[in-house]
Each structure stands twice: as C-alpha cells, then as structure tokens.
Amino acid sequence: MAVIVSAVVAVALVIGGGIWFATKDDGGGSEAKGGGGQSSQGTSKGSSGGKDKPAEAIDAKLLAKVPMPKVSDQVTVEGMWATDDTFVKAGVYKIVGYPLSGGDAKWTIPLDGAVCWSSDHLTEDGLTTVLYQEAKPSAKDKYPSCTEVGLLDLKNGKMLWHRNVKEGDEKVRFDEVTIGGGTVAAGGTSGGAAWSTSGQALWKPKSGEQCSDDGYAGGEDKLVAVRRCGEYDNPQMQVQTLNPKTGAVKSAYKVSQGIDYVHVASVDPLVIGVDAGDSTGSAVSDFLAIDDSAKTGKVISKIGTENGKYDAKCESTNVEGCRKVAISKSADALFLGSEDRTDSSAATANEVVAFSLKTGKPIGKTDGVKGAALTPLGLDEDGSVLAYQESTWEAGGAVWRIDPKSYAKTKLLQNPVDTHEMESKFSTSYSEIIYSGEHLFMGDVYATKPSGAYDKDDPLAIIFGAS
C-alpha cells in the first residue's frame, strides 16, 4: 500500500501542460514555459554498443536468505550496504552485519526506533549514516518522530555517535540524511542540520527562517543542498553546492518556478531530476546537468524521460533516492534503460542508452537481451556501468558490466532459474540491489506481515554468488 500511495502522490504532483527548460544568459537560471513537451534530445541516435565480450560469468546460486522479521504492522527497514567482508542490512529496530555468503549475524547495532532513512553512501573507511525514530511505537505514541541521526562504522559494527536537534523543548523532525565531504547532514520540512564525523555540530535550523533545506545529497568530496524558499505550495527551489565544513554556499542554481520537488541523482557531476509533467508516477520527467563551478549555477543540458520512453525512478518528495540510473563522470554521460518491451516480439526487451551530459543527446546504446529488461544500477569501482537483468520463468536474473565508452557489455553473474520466483519479488524500482565482491544482494525496504500462503516465506533479503 505504501508503494501504491507513493505512486499516487507522485502522479498528483504532476504539473499539467509540460515545462521545458532553456538556459538564460543572465546567470544561467532556467526559464519555464508551457508547451507541447518537445524533446531537447534532437534526432541523434548515437552509436550502437560493441559486441558482447566473452567472459567466465559467475554461475551463481542462492547462498542465503535473511528471514522476514515477524511484525504486526509494516515497519521501514531501508538500508543495505556491502563492505569487504560483511553484508549489512537494516532490520526492525536494528542494523545487522552478516557474512558475505550468509550465516549467523556477526554483529548487531540496536536502534531506539525504526529506521526512517538510510544513506546509500559508504565512505572508504566504512562510515554511513541513518535516520531513525526516537522510540518504538507505544499506546501513547503510535508514530514516533524521525529525530535521531546516527553515524555507523560498518567495518567494526558500531554506532560511533547519535545526535538530535531541539527547538525549545521539542526535537526537530527530519525526512532524510546523507554523508558527503566528511559531513553528516539531515534535512526536512523543519530545515537542515549537520555534524562532522567526530560528532561536532556544524549548523542547525534557525527559528523564523523563510527558507529551509529539504535535504542534502552527499558524495566523496561534495555536499549539495536542496533549499526551499517562499510559500510551500509555490516555492522557489534552489540547488546549492556547499562547503561541507561550514555550510557556506559555493554555487547556487535557481530551479524554474512551478517545480515543487528536486532530486539529486549525482553530486559529481551535478545532475538533478525534476518532475515537470511526467505521467508515469516515476517522479522525474527530466534530468538536468548543472555547472556548479561558478557562484551562479547554469544548466548544461536536459535529458527527458519522455513519459516512460526511458525508465527512471526517484522518490516523490525526497532529495536522494533516485534509482535505475547510472552517471559516469569519465564518460560525461547519463545511462537510462529504455522502456520494457518484454511482451512484444522485439529482438531485445530494451536497451541501455547513454546520453551526453554536454548536449543532452543520445550518444550510444547497449543492446539488452530478449525477454528480460536491463536496468542500470550504478557504477563499479572502475567506473563501468553495472546493470541488472530481470529474472524470468526461463532464467534467473543476471548482472552485466557496460563499458561507458564503447558500450560493450560483459556478463558478470548468472543466477539459477529455480529461484527466479523469489528473485522476482525484489523490484528494481522499489527494492535495494547491490552488486559487490562477486555477490548480488537484494533487499526489501519494508518488513511486512504475510497476507497469505503466497508470501508467507518471502525473505527480507537474499544473497547470490558462487560461494
């Protein structure tokens, strides 16, 4: 139901009539105009990918299942990571580390309440951050607030610290949290706060402010804020590249009036997603590449999803959380899967298309496979694009590596067919999927009570690999 509601909310936020973006000369702001939704991608189709490279793909098997926790009501368990020797999954009121190939828990980090949001980012020294409720539900308070920010050390299985912010006697509620440039930052409708990794407070919401930080996007060396000013139902949104240590604004881009929510798909290069008339419920109609090298940010290019012609998914109201997209700095390109054609007689179910961040036009494509869609997951350590091939009745899912410049693909891992039904329960749109260390990890973001015999054995997470 939460998924359905999210999709309905995303559709409800669609702006009728369509909006297109053009870079203005006076500081690079964007100008919104009504129109027929003409694509800015031109007619260039780019080059086709090279031939599949022969390789010894891992003949994987289902190594482990993390059982679904027993709950009386749905509980958020968003958060999944992989280190060199540990698979980490958020559970009900805890974060748990398992051996990479499954087995008994290596360690557990208890939480005071349910997880509200987890950062996807994991630093080189194994740090990440979570936002969680201040308490477990009770008869007195069935819906505790998301006020607690914790910094986790996943290499050692510890919470280094946890913090909250008070306005008077009340704790500030946050919507999401991230880590970037050595700073932990949490944002929401009440504003934003940040701490150093040592736990020192860097900034917090100020009473009476006319603007607030919806949230932040992190990366290895960067921190980006999405700031909301003015009336909530008719805001002026800004995307600000910050000094992570002080919060000082290094560059600011004003988003077109009429856009209520902004998603950050990448901080380096800076790529944002906006919903300016999408009708698919994906919460993103356009990706904009932003030049944030100067004080005033400028739009470099626009890449449209064209109402489902290209497949992407962003969280309807959150800053981070975009899925089904990969962005390569070395190739200066954004990769999207085309629409799924598995029900047709097409030679391939879809393609993965590369778009230039300089021009917004397609510059290449990688052919998919017949009968199963190919979806970008992100980048591997070498900067190649990782893509997941969905499971079918005839075959298990698979993981492919795509060369970001030649567009040739190489199969890395093939799952067995006998577990395809279990594998298919994990969606590329809503589930957590990680390929790391020759293992494929798939996890749910909710712990749910089974509704019947068909889902009574559904796991919380599964692990595929050779051993």
N, C-alpha and C positions, 0 to 999 in steps of 0.2 A: 504493500500500500504506500509505503514511503517513497518508493521509486515512482509509482504512478502519480502521486501528489507532486513530486518534484517536476515530473514532465509537464503536468498540467500548469504548475506555476510558471515554468519556463515558457510555455505557449502563451499564457496570459500576459506575459511581459513583452510579447512581440509588438513592435511598433508598425502600425499599418502604413502602407504606401511605399515602403522601402526607403533607404537612405544610401546615398553614395558619398564617397569621401574624395576631396581634392585638396592637395597641399596649397596653402595660401603663401603668398610672398612675404606677408608681414609676420614673420616669426614662426611660420610653419604650423599654425593651427589648422584644424580641419574644418571644412565647410560642409554642412549637411544640407542636402537638397532633396525634395521629393522627386520621384521619377519612376521609370519603368524597371528599375533594378538591372540596368545594363551592366554586364560584367566588364571589369577593367583588365581582364586577362588577355584580351586580344584573341587572335586565332592561332597563335603559335602552339604547336603540339609537342615541341621538344623532340629529343632523340629517344629511341627505344633502348631498353636495357640490354646489356650484353648477355651472352648465353649463360645458363646456369653452370656454375663451377662444380665439377665433380669433387666430392669430399666424403669422408667417412663420417656420416651423421651418426650421432649417438642413438643407439637403439634403446630407447628409454622404457622404463617400467614404472608403475606406481610404487614408490618407495614407502610412502607414509600418508596417513590421514590424521589430521588433528580433529578430534571429535567435536561436534557442535555442543556448546555448553547448554545445560538444562536451564531454561528461563521460562518465566510465566508471561513475560511481555517482551517485545522487541528491545534489544539493547545494542547501541552502537559499539562496534569493535574495530573501528577504522584505524589502520596502522599495520604495515608489514615491511620488513627490511631483511636484507641478507648481508652478513659480514663474511670474512674469510672462512670462518668455521662455525657460524651459527645462523639459523633461520629464526627470525623474531616476529612474533605475531601478537597483536593486541587481543586480549581476551576480555572477559567480563570482570571489571574492576582490577585488571592486572595487565602487565606486559610480560610475555613468556618467551624465553630463548630455548630452542631445540637444536639438536644436532642436525647438520645439513641434510642427512638422509633419514631423518625422523628418529623416533625413540622417545624415551622419557625426558622431561624438561631438564635442562641444565641449570636454569635459574629462573626466578620469578621476581618481578618488581610489583609490589602491591600498590594500588591506587585507592584514594578515598572515595572515588565515584567512577561513573562510566566515562570512557573516552568520548570527547566531543569532536576532536580533530587531531590529526597527526601529520607532521611534516613528512614529505617524501624524501627530503634531502638528508643525506648521511655524509658527515664530514670524513676526511681521510683518517682521523683518529677515532671514528665511530660514534660521534655525537649526533643526536637528533632531539626533537622536542615534541611534546604532546600537550594538548589542552584537555582538561578533564573536569568533571563536576566536583563541587566542594564536598559532596556527601552522597551516600546511596539513597535511593528513594525511600520515603517513610510515609506513614499515615499523615504526619504533619506537613510534609513537603514531598509531594509525589514527583515533582520535576525540579530537582536541584539545579542551580545555575552553573554555567560553564565559566568558572572563575580561576581555576588553578592551572598554572603553566609550569611544566616540569622539563628539566634538561636531563636526557638519558645518555648514559655511556653504555652502548650496546656491546662493546668489546669486553667489558668487565661485568655486564649485567647489573648496573647500579643506576639509581637516580642520584645525580650529583646535587641537585637542589630543586626546590619548587617555590614559586612566588605567586602573589596576587597583588592587586592594587585596590586601595579603598578610596572612596569619595565620602567623606564623613564616616558614618558607621557602616555603610554598605560597600560590599565588594563589587568591583566593575565586572560586568559580564563581557566575555569575548566570543567571537564566532570562529576564528581560525588562528593558527600560529605557524611560524616558519623559522628557519635559521639561515642566515646569509652574512658573509663577511665577518664572521665571528660574533654576530649579534642574534639574539633570540627576540623575535618581535611578534606581538599578538595584536589583532585588530578586531573591530566590530562596530556596531551602531553607536556604542558609547565612546569610541575613539581608540587610539592605539597606545601601546606601552612597549618598552624594550629593555633588555638586560644584556650585559656582557656575559660571556660563557663562564666567568668567575662568579656571576650572580649579582653584580653591581647594577643598580637601577640607572638607566640612561635617559629615559623620558617616560612620561605618563600623560593621560588625558588631562586637559585643563578645563576647569569649570567655566561655562559660558562661551566656549568656543563656537564659532559659526561653522567651522569645518571639522571633520573627523576622518580618521583613517579607517576605511572599510576593512583593509587587511594589507598584508605585505607578501611579497614574493622574494624568495631567497635563492642564493647560488653560492658558489665557492668564494667569490670576492665581492659580490654585489648584494644590495638590498634595495628593493623597489616598493614604493607605497602607492596604493590607490586611494586618493583623497576625495571626499565628498563635501561640497560646499553648497550653501543655499537651501532651498526647500527640498524636503526629502523626495517628494513626488515629481520634482522638476529640478534636479540637481545640476551643478556644473562639476563634472568629474575631471580629475587630473591624475596623470601617471607621473610620479616623481622618483627619480633616481637619487638615493640618499647617500650621505656619508654614514656608513653603518655605525661608526663610533659615537657620532654626535647627533644624528638625525637631520643635519643641515641638508638643504635641498641643493643638489648639484645640477639637476636638469629637471624641467617640468614640461609636460605636454598636456594641453587642454583638449579634452575629448569633445566631439561635437555635441551641442545641446540636443537633448532628446534621448541620449543614451543613459540608462539608469544604472547599469552594472558593467564593470570592466573586469576581464580575466587576464592574467599574465601567464602566457604559455612558456615564455623563456625570458630570462633577465640578460643573458649574454649570448647572442644578440638579443636586444629587447624586442619582443614580439607580444602584442596584446590581442585579445579576442573580444569582439563586441557583438551584441545581438541587435541588428538593425533591420529586422523584418524576416528572420528565419521562421519557417512554419513547421519544422520537423521536431521541435522540442529539444534540440541539442544545445540551446542557449548560446550559439555562436553562428553568426552569418558571415563574418569577415574577420580575418587576421590582418593586423596592421604591423608592419615593421617600422620601428621608431628609431631615429637617430638621436641618441641622448648624449652626444659628445659636447654639445653646447648648452648654455643656460636654458634656452628655449628648445624643446624637443620638436622634431619635424617628422612627418610621415614620409617614409621612403617608398613604400609600396603597399598595395592592398591585395589580398588573396581571398576571394569569395568561396564559400562552400556551396553556393548556388542551390539552396534549398534541398540539400541531400545528394547532389551530384558527387560531392566529395564529403567523406564521412569524418566527423569530429564530434567530440562531446566535452562540454565544460559544465562545471557546477553552476546552477542557475543564478545564484546570488554571491558566490564566493570568488575570491581573487585567484587563488591557486586551485588545482584540481582538474585541469584540462587533460583529457585522455585521447587516445587514438591519433596522436600527432607526434612527429619527431622533427627537431630543428637542429640542423648541422651548421656550426659556425665555420668550419673549414670549407664546406661546400657552399656556404651562404645560401642555404636552401631550406624550405619547409616541405615536409613529406606528409601526404594525406592518402588514405585509401579511397578509391572511387567507390561508388555505390555498389551494393551487393547484387549480383545477378545469378545467384545460385539456382533460382527456379527457372532459368532460361536455358537455352541450348548453346549459350556462348562458350567459346573455347576456354576462357578463364572466368572465374567468378567475379574477379575485379582486378584492378591494377593498383600499384602504389605509385603516385605521381609526385614528382619533385617540382617545386615552384621556386623561382628565383626571388630572393628577398630584395634584390635591387630593382627588379621590374614588375614583380607580381605575376609573371607569366610562367606557364609550364616550360620546363627545360629538359625534362626526361621522365621516363617511366620504367617501372619494373613490372613485367607481366606476372600475374598471380598464377593460381593453379585452378584446375577445373573442379567445380563442386564445393569449394570452400574459400571464403573470403580471407584476404591477407590484411592484417591490421598493424600499423606501426605502434611499437611500444615505447620507443625512445632510442637512445644511443648506447653502444657498449663502450668499454674503456678506451678502445682505439678510435672512437668517433664514427664507427659504422652504424647504420640503422638496423635495429632489431625489429622483426615483425613476427606476429603470431598468426599461424594458420589454424582456423577453427576446426574442431573435430566434426566428423560426420558419422553416419551409420556404417560407412565403408572403411573409415580410417580414423585413427586418433589424431589429435592436433599435432602441430609441428612448429618449430622456431627456425626462422631464416635470418641470415645476415645479408644486408644490402649494401653494396659499395656506394657511398654517397656521390661519387663522381662518374663511375662507369655504369651504375645502376644494375650490375650483375648481382644475382642472388646465389647464396650458398646455404644449403640446409644444414643446420647445426644439430637438431634434435628431432626425433620422430617418436611420438607416443603410441602405445598399443591401442588396438581397436576395441579390446574387451572392456576398457574403462571409459569409452567415449561418452557414455550417457552421464556418468558422474562429472567428467570434464566439461561437458556442455552446460552444466549448471552455473559455471563461472563465466560471466559475460565480460567482453572487452569494454563495454560501456559503463558498467557499474562495479565490477569486481577489481581486486588488486592482482596484478600479474607481474611477476619479476622473473627475468632470466639472468642467472648469475652463477658462475662457477660450474658450468655444465649441468645445472639443475633448473627446472622450471617450477616456480612456486605460484600457486593460485589460492587466493583467499577471499572470503566474504567480508563485507563491511558491517553486517548486522548478525547478531546472534538471535535466532528466531525459534519459536516453539513450533514443532511439526504440526501440520494441519491435517495429515492423513498418512496412509500407508506409503504413498508415493514419495514422500520426502522425509520419512522418519529416520533414514540412515544418512541424510545429507551431512557431509563434513563441514567444518568451519574452514579448513584449508587442506590442500593436498600438495604433495611433492613428487615430481617426476625426475628421473635421472637413471644413469646406468648402475650406480651403486651409492 
